[in-house]
């Protein structure tokens, strides 16, 4: 299998194959998210959850 190298200034991937694989993975994640029927979480609630997780992690390290 031939790998097509990419310019590191232009792409974060070493080869076109890596870029294509990431693109396929990302598109699958977006598609799954769009099909997800669970209720959404409001931004303020999501941020509160993140702040609590950060506090809990900080306590564990202390």
DOMI-119705 format. One record per residue: residue number from 1; residue in one letter; chain; x, y, z of N, C-alpha, C in turn. Coordinates in Angstrom, 1 decimal. Atoms other than C-alpha are relative to their C-alpha. Layout:
N
@k: NUM r: A c: A n_X: X n_Y: Y n_Z: Z ca_X: X ca_Y: Y ca_Z: Z c_X: X c_Y: Y c_Z: Z
...
! end
This chain:
62
@k: 1 r: X c: A n_X: 0.9 n_Y: -1.2 n_Z: 0.0 ca_X: 0.0 ca_Y: 0.0 ca_Z: 0.0 c_X: 0.9 c_Y: 1.2 c_Z: 0.0
@k: 2 r: X c: A n_X: -0.8 n_Y: -1.2 n_Z: 0.1 ca_X: 1.4 ca_Y: 3.4 ca_Z: -1.0 c_X: -0.7 c_Y: 1.1 c_Z: 0.9
@k: 3 r: X c: A n_X: 0.4 n_Y: -1.0 n_Z: -0.9 ca_X: 1.1 ca_Y: 6.2 ca_Z: 1.5 c_X: 0.4 c_Y: 1.4 c_Z: -0.6
@k: 4 r: X c: A n_X: -0.3 n_Y: -1.4 n_Z: 0.5 ca_X: 0.8 ca_Y: 9.8 ca_Z: 0.2 c_X: 0.3 c_Y: 0.9 c_Z: 1.1
@k: 5 r: X c: A n_X: -0.4 n_Y: -0.9 n_Z: -1.0 ca_X: 2.8 ca_Y: 12.1 ca_Z: 2.4 c_X: -0.7 c_Y: 1.4 c_Z: -0.2
@k: 6 r: X c: A n_X: 0.6 n_Y: -1.4 n_Z: 0.0 ca_X: 1.3 ca_Y: 15.5 ca_Z: 3.3 c_X: 1.0 c_Y: 1.0 c_Z: 0.6
@k: 7 r: X c: A n_X: -0.8 n_Y: -1.1 n_Z: -0.5 ca_X: 3.0 ca_Y: 18.8 ca_Z: 3.9 c_X: -0.4 c_Y: 0.3 c_Z: 1.4
@k: 8 r: X c: A n_X: 0.4 n_Y: -0.2 n_Z: -1.4 ca_X: 3.1 ca_Y: 19.3 ca_Z: 7.7 c_X: -0.4 c_Y: 1.5 c_Z: 0.2
@k: 9 r: X c: A n_X: 0.4 n_Y: -1.4 n_Z: -0.2 ca_X: 2.6 ca_Y: 23.1 ca_Z: 7.2 c_X: -1.5 c_Y: 0.1 c_Z: -0.4
@k: 10 r: X c: A n_X: 1.3 n_Y: -0.1 n_Z: 0.5 ca_X: -0.7 ca_Y: 22.4 ca_Z: 5.4 c_X: -1.0 c_Y: -1.0 c_Z: 0.8
@k: 11 r: X c: A n_X: 0.8 n_Y: 1.0 n_Z: -0.7 ca_X: -2.0 ca_Y: 19.3 ca_Z: 7.3 c_X: 0.6 c_Y: -0.5 c_Z: 1.3
@k: 12 r: X c: A n_X: -0.4 n_Y: 0.6 n_Z: -1.3 ca_X: -1.9 ca_Y: 17.9 ca_Z: 10.8 c_X: 0.3 c_Y: -1.5 c_Z: -0.1
@k: 13 r: X c: A n_X: -0.1 n_Y: 1.4 n_Z: 0.2 ca_X: -1.8 ca_Y: 14.4 ca_Z: 9.3 c_X: 1.3 c_Y: -0.3 c_Z: -0.8
@k: 14 r: X c: A n_X: -1.2 n_Y: 0.4 n_Z: 0.7 ca_X: 1.3 ca_Y: 12.6 ca_Z: 8.0 c_X: -0.3 c_Y: -0.4 c_Z: -1.4
@k: 15 r: X c: A n_X: 0.4 n_Y: 0.5 n_Z: 1.3 ca_X: -0.5 ca_Y: 11.0 ca_Z: 5.1 c_X: -1.4 c_Y: 0.3 c_Z: -0.4
@k: 16 r: X c: A n_X: 1.4 n_Y: -0.2 n_Z: 0.5 ca_X: -3.6 ca_Y: 11.4 ca_Z: 3.0 c_X: -0.9 c_Y: -1.1 c_Z: 0.6
@k: 17 r: X c: A n_X: 0.7 n_Y: 1.1 n_Z: -0.6 ca_X: -4.7 ca_Y: 8.0 ca_Z: 4.3 c_X: -0.5 c_Y: 0.3 c_Z: 1.4
@k: 18 r: X c: A n_X: 0.4 n_Y: -0.3 n_Z: -1.4 ca_X: -4.6 ca_Y: 9.2 ca_Z: 7.9 c_X: -1.1 c_Y: 1.1 c_Z: 0.0
@k: 19 r: X c: A n_X: 1.0 n_Y: -1.0 n_Z: 0.1 ca_X: -6.5 ca_Y: 12.3 ca_Z: 6.9 c_X: -1.4 c_Y: -0.5 c_Z: -0.4
@k: 20 r: X c: A n_X: 1.3 n_Y: 0.6 n_Z: 0.4 ca_X: -9.2 ca_Y: 10.3 ca_Z: 5.1 c_X: -0.6 c_Y: -0.9 c_Z: 1.1
@k: 21 r: X c: A n_X: 0.5 n_Y: 0.8 n_Z: -1.1 ca_X: -9.5 ca_Y: 7.9 ca_Z: 8.0 c_X: -0.6 c_Y: 0.9 c_Z: 1.1
@k: 22 r: X c: A n_X: 0.6 n_Y: -0.9 n_Z: -1.1 ca_X: -10.0 ca_Y: 10.8 ca_Z: 10.5 c_X: -1.3 c_Y: 0.6 c_Z: -0.5
@k: 23 r: X c: A n_X: 1.2 n_Y: -0.6 n_Z: 0.6 ca_X: -12.5 ca_Y: 12.4 ca_Z: 8.1 c_X: -1.2 c_Y: -1.0 c_Z: 0.1
@k: 24 r: X c: A n_X: 1.0 n_Y: 1.1 n_Z: -0.1 ca_X: -14.5 ca_Y: 9.1 ca_Z: 8.0 c_X: -0.5 c_Y: -0.1 c_Z: 1.4
@k: 25 r: X c: A n_X: 0.3 n_Y: 0.1 n_Z: -1.4 ca_X: -14.4 ca_Y: 8.8 ca_Z: 11.8 c_X: -0.8 c_Y: 1.2 c_Z: 0.5
@k: 26 r: X c: A n_X: 0.6 n_Y: -1.2 n_Z: -0.4 ca_X: -15.4 ca_Y: 12.4 ca_Z: 12.3 c_X: -1.5 c_Y: 0.1 c_Z: -0.5
@k: 27 r: X c: A n_X: 1.3 n_Y: 0.0 n_Z: 0.6 ca_X: -18.3 ca_Y: 12.2 ca_Z: 9.9 c_X: -1.0 c_Y: -1.0 c_Z: 0.6
@k: 28 r: X c: A n_X: 0.8 n_Y: 1.0 n_Z: -0.7 ca_X: -19.6 ca_Y: 9.0 ca_Z: 11.6 c_X: -0.4 c_Y: 0.5 c_Z: 1.3
@k: 29 r: X c: A n_X: 0.3 n_Y: -0.6 n_Z: -1.3 ca_X: -19.5 ca_Y: 10.8 ca_Z: 15.0 c_X: -1.1 c_Y: 1.0 c_Z: -0.2
@k: 30 r: X c: A n_X: 1.0 n_Y: -1.1 n_Z: 0.2 ca_X: -21.4 ca_Y: 13.8 ca_Z: 13.6 c_X: -1.4 c_Y: -0.7 c_Z: -0.4
@k: 31 r: X c: A n_X: 1.2 n_Y: 0.7 n_Z: 0.5 ca_X: -24.0 ca_Y: 11.5 ca_Z: 11.9 c_X: -0.7 c_Y: -0.7 c_Z: 1.2
@k: 32 r: X c: A n_X: 0.6 n_Y: 0.7 n_Z: -1.2 ca_X: -24.5 ca_Y: 9.5 ca_Z: 15.2 c_X: -0.6 c_Y: 1.1 c_Z: 0.9
@k: 33 r: X c: A n_X: 0.5 n_Y: -1.1 n_Z: -0.9 ca_X: -24.9 ca_Y: 12.8 ca_Z: 17.1 c_X: -1.3 c_Y: 0.6 c_Z: -0.5
@k: 34 r: X c: A n_X: 1.2 n_Y: -0.6 n_Z: 0.5 ca_X: -27.5 ca_Y: 14.1 ca_Z: 14.7 c_X: -1.2 c_Y: -1.0 c_Z: 0.1
@k: 35 r: X c: A n_X: 1.1 n_Y: 1.0 n_Z: -0.1 ca_X: -29.5 ca_Y: 10.8 ca_Z: 15.0 c_X: -0.4 c_Y: -0.2 c_Z: 1.5
@k: 36 r: X c: A n_X: 0.2 n_Y: 0.2 n_Z: -1.4 ca_X: -29.3 ca_Y: 10.9 ca_Z: 18.8 c_X: -1.3 c_Y: 0.6 c_Z: 0.5
@k: 37 r: X c: A n_X: 1.3 n_Y: -0.5 n_Z: -0.3 ca_X: -32.8 ca_Y: 11.3 ca_Z: 20.2 c_X: -0.1 c_Y: 0.4 c_Z: 1.5
@k: 38 r: X c: A n_X: 0.0 n_Y: -0.4 n_Z: -1.4 ca_X: -31.8 ca_Y: 11.9 ca_Z: 23.8 c_X: -0.2 c_Y: 1.6 c_Z: 0.1
@k: 39 r: X c: A n_X: 0.2 n_Y: -1.5 n_Z: -0.2 ca_X: -32.9 ca_Y: 15.4 ca_Z: 25.2 c_X: 1.4 c_Y: 0.7 c_Z: 0.1
@k: 40 r: X c: A n_X: -1.2 n_Y: -0.8 n_Z: 0.0 ca_X: -30.3 ca_Y: 18.1 ca_Z: 24.8 c_X: 0.2 c_Y: 0.6 c_Z: 1.4
@k: 41 r: X c: A n_X: -0.4 n_Y: -0.6 n_Z: -1.3 ca_X: -28.5 ca_Y: 19.7 ca_Z: 27.8 c_X: 0.2 c_Y: 1.4 c_Z: -0.2
@k: 42 r: X c: A n_X: -0.3 n_Y: -1.5 n_Z: 0.2 ca_X: -28.7 ca_Y: 23.5 ca_Z: 28.1 c_X: 1.4 c_Y: 0.3 c_Z: 0.4
@k: 43 r: X c: A n_X: -1.4 n_Y: -0.4 n_Z: -0.2 ca_X: -25.4 ca_Y: 25.2 ca_Z: 28.0 c_X: 0.4 c_Y: 0.3 c_Z: 1.4
@k: 44 r: X c: A n_X: -0.4 n_Y: -0.3 n_Z: -1.4 ca_X: -25.5 ca_Y: 26.5 ca_Z: 31.5 c_X: 0.1 c_Y: -1.2 c_Z: 0.9
@k: 45 r: X c: A n_X: -0.1 n_Y: 1.2 n_Z: -0.8 ca_X: -26.2 ca_Y: 23.1 ca_Z: 32.9 c_X: 1.3 c_Y: -0.8 c_Z: -0.4
@k: 46 r: X c: A n_X: -1.2 n_Y: 0.7 n_Z: 0.4 ca_X: -23.4 ca_Y: 21.5 ca_Z: 30.8 c_X: 1.2 c_Y: 0.7 c_Z: 0.6
@k: 47 r: X c: A n_X: -1.1 n_Y: -0.7 n_Z: -0.6 ca_X: -21.0 ca_Y: 24.2 ca_Z: 32.1 c_X: 0.1 c_Y: -0.3 c_Z: 1.5
@k: 48 r: X c: A n_X: 0.1 n_Y: 0.3 n_Z: -1.5 ca_X: -22.1 ca_Y: 23.6 ca_Z: 35.7 c_X: 0.6 c_Y: -1.4 c_Z: 0.2
@k: 49 r: X c: A n_X: -0.5 n_Y: 1.4 n_Z: -0.1 ca_X: -21.4 ca_Y: 19.8 ca_Z: 35.2 c_X: 1.6 c_Y: 0.0 c_Z: -0.2
@k: 50 r: X c: A n_X: -1.5 n_Y: 0.0 n_Z: 0.2 ca_X: -17.9 ca_Y: 20.6 ca_Z: 33.8 c_X: 0.7 c_Y: 0.6 c_Z: 1.2
@k: 51 r: X c: A n_X: -0.6 n_Y: -0.7 n_Z: -1.2 ca_X: -17.1 ca_Y: 23.0 ca_Z: 36.7 c_X: 0.1 c_Y: -1.0 c_Z: 1.1
@k: 52 r: X c: A n_X: 0.0 n_Y: 1.0 n_Z: -1.0 ca_X: -18.1 ca_Y: 20.2 ca_Z: 39.1 c_X: 1.0 c_Y: -1.0 c_Z: -0.2
@k: 53 r: X c: A n_X: -1.0 n_Y: 1.0 n_Z: 0.3 ca_X: -15.9 ca_Y: 17.7 ca_Z: 37.4 c_X: 1.4 c_Y: 0.5 c_Z: 0.2
@k: 54 r: X c: A n_X: -1.3 n_Y: -0.7 n_Z: -0.2 ca_X: -13.0 ca_Y: 20.1 ca_Z: 37.5 c_X: 0.3 c_Y: 0.1 c_Z: 1.5
@k: 55 r: X c: A n_X: -0.2 n_Y: -0.1 n_Z: -1.5 ca_X: -13.5 ca_Y: 20.7 ca_Z: 41.2 c_X: 0.3 c_Y: -1.4 c_Z: 0.6
@k: 56 r: X c: A n_X: -0.2 n_Y: 1.3 n_Z: -0.5 ca_X: -13.7 ca_Y: 17.0 ca_Z: 41.9 c_X: 1.4 c_Y: -0.5 c_Z: -0.3
@k: 57 r: X c: A n_X: -1.4 n_Y: 0.4 n_Z: 0.4 ca_X: -10.5 ca_Y: 16.3 ca_Z: 39.9 c_X: 1.0 c_Y: 0.7 c_Z: 0.9
@k: 58 r: X c: A n_X: -1.0 n_Y: -0.8 n_Z: -0.8 ca_X: -8.7 ca_Y: 19.1 ca_Z: 41.8 c_X: 0.0 c_Y: -0.5 c_Z: 1.4
@k: 59 r: X c: A n_X: 0.0 n_Y: 0.5 n_Z: -1.4 ca_X: -9.8 ca_Y: 17.7 ca_Z: 45.2 c_X: 0.7 c_Y: -1.4 c_Z: 0.0
@k: 60 r: X c: A n_X: -0.7 n_Y: 1.3 n_Z: 0.0 ca_X: -8.5 ca_Y: 14.2 ca_Z: 44.2 c_X: 1.5 c_Y: 0.2 c_Z: 0.0
@k: 61 r: X c: A n_X: -1.5 n_Y: -0.2 n_Z: 0.1 ca_X: -5.1 ca_Y: 15.7 ca_Z: 43.4 c_X: 0.5 c_Y: 0.6 c_Z: 1.2
@k: 62 r: X c: A n_X: -0.5 n_Y: -0.7 n_Z: -1.2 ca_X: -4.9 ca_Y: 17.7 ca_Z: 46.6 c_X: 0.3 c_Y: -0.9 c_Z: 1.1
! end
